[in-house]
Amino acid sequence: AAVAIEKGSINVSTGSKYYAKNMPSNSEYKVDGIELGSVNTYQRKYEWEEKSVEIVYVEGEGRDSATWNSYYNEGQKVSALEEIKGIGNSRAKTLVNKNVFNTKPRSWGEFINRLNDAQQRYDMPNLVNDVKQYTDFNKDLLDYAKKRMEKVTWVAKSEWRSQYSKVAQYKQIDLRVELSIAALNRESEALKFVIGCDSSAVAVYTSANYYDFSYSVNRDDYDFKGARKKVTPSNFINAAKTLVNGKFAMNINSFGIDQEVINDLKDNKGTMTISGNVIEGEKSWKSKGTSTPFTVSIDSFSAQTVQTQVSVSDTENYKADFKIQLNGSTYFNNNNTSSKTLK
């Protein structure tokens, strides 16, 4: 089902879509009659026959290791690690104190990677080599050795099926949406919540993808939390090239972006980095001329002249390309934008 991001009570049915702008940071909705879908029930009965049997060898995942059981379930962490040949008491204490095995490694390779990382971080020379000297023993001990298994493929000889009538299910739920920060005024987001027939929340889809959503369900209460994703901004500077004392400069006419984004940068004491190249003497695509890089940083977001240290000799035939990078924005990441050219 889909739900509008607006206050008040609404009716929601399967497949409906509602859109809204200017999402507030906290909203609560009463969904009076949500259709949880039409259910087709089937009964199937198969007669099977064996098709083939293949012998395969699968590496263990540590599930049946008494050593790991002692470590994670019985609180015997140091003594459990001492059972692994090549570690020893002193190293075992360090590995426990540094919480190297906060989760159980699911393979021998992951186990060795953890040891290698600990060896480098905590000054334990030769740890990995010492353990690898007893690879076969330690693999058996930790349940990482390969196991012989039979892979059986079956095929159905016949099938019997009966179909029953559709059953529509309805349920009243409370749906709450909490955003880490409200959307920008110019942003439009539509949310679609998919609720399964067993009353469990299945997924939430966004049209503009500004948020990552997680959810929790308690009976008929559905709580969705959206964490703002920082996206790459557009190159929103409107500028013209100029020369100041023979050096390239940019006359910034305006910052073509929402004022709330500029205010956010000011509140966070953010900065903007402008970088690019001054290109002189370009005559054709075969004759590229010379290119001189520049980088300047600004913390004032009003119309201004930005001075660089790049001297321009060919004042009749030069241009510049530039891109921007924001630092300290709540809404945008610090990736470089696309490039603009000033001719």
C-alpha positions, 0 to 999 in steps of 0.5 A: 500500500502507499500512503500520503505524507500529510496529516490526518486520516486517510484510506489506503488500498492496495496499489494506490499511490499518494504524493506530497511535497515538503515533508515535515520531520515528524508525521503520524498517520491513522490508516483506517482501512488498509487492504492487506491484499487478496489471498489465493490459497492452493493445495499441492501434492507431488510424487517425487523421484530421485534424479541424481546424487552428487558428492560435494565438499563444503567448507564448515562455517564454525557452527559445530565447534565446541571451542567457539561454543565455549567462547561465545556461550560459556564465557570461557574466552581466553581458555577457548582461544588457548585451544587453538594451536599457535596462539598461546596464553598472552596472545589469547588475552590480547585478542579477548581484550581487543574484542577481535572476535566480537562476532564468529568468523564464518570461514577459515579465510575470515578467521585468518583475516581477523588474526592478520589484522590483529597481528598488525594492529596489536604488535603480535609478530608471526601470529598468523604463521604460527597458527597456520603451522597447525592448519589441519588441526585448527580447521577441525577444532573450529569446524572449518574443515571441508565436509562430504555431502550428498547433493540430491536433485529430485524431479516431480512425476505428477502434481495435483492442485486445487484452487480456492476462492480469493479472500480480501483481508483488511486491518486498521494500523497506526503508521508513523514516519520520523525523518532525521531532518525535514526535506528541502522545500524544493524536494518532492518525495513519495513513499510507498509502504508495502504491508504483507498479508501477515501484517508484517511490514515488507518494504518502503520505497521512495521516489526520490531516494533522499532517505534510507528507511528502517522500520519496527513493528509492534502489533498494529503499530508501524514505526518507520525512521528515515535517515537523510542520505547526503547526495552530490550537489549540482554546480549551482554557481552563476559566475563570469570570468574577469581579470584582476591585476592580470590574474584570473578571477570569478565574478559570482553573481549568485548562488543558484540554490535554496537559501535554506541550503546556504543558511545551513552551510553558514550555521555549520560554519561550512566552506566551499572549495572552487577548483578548476583550470585556466586554459589559454591559447586553445585554437581547435580540438587538436590544439588544446593550449596551456592549462593552469590549475587553481583552487580557492576556498570561500566561507562567505556565500554572497555575490563576490569576486573570487581571486586566484593566483593564475596569471593570464597572458593571452587576455583575448583567448582564454577560458576557465572550467571549474567545479565546486565541493561543499564541506559541512552541509547537512544535505549534500556530501563533499563529492566534486560536482560536474564542471562548468566552463566560463568563456 
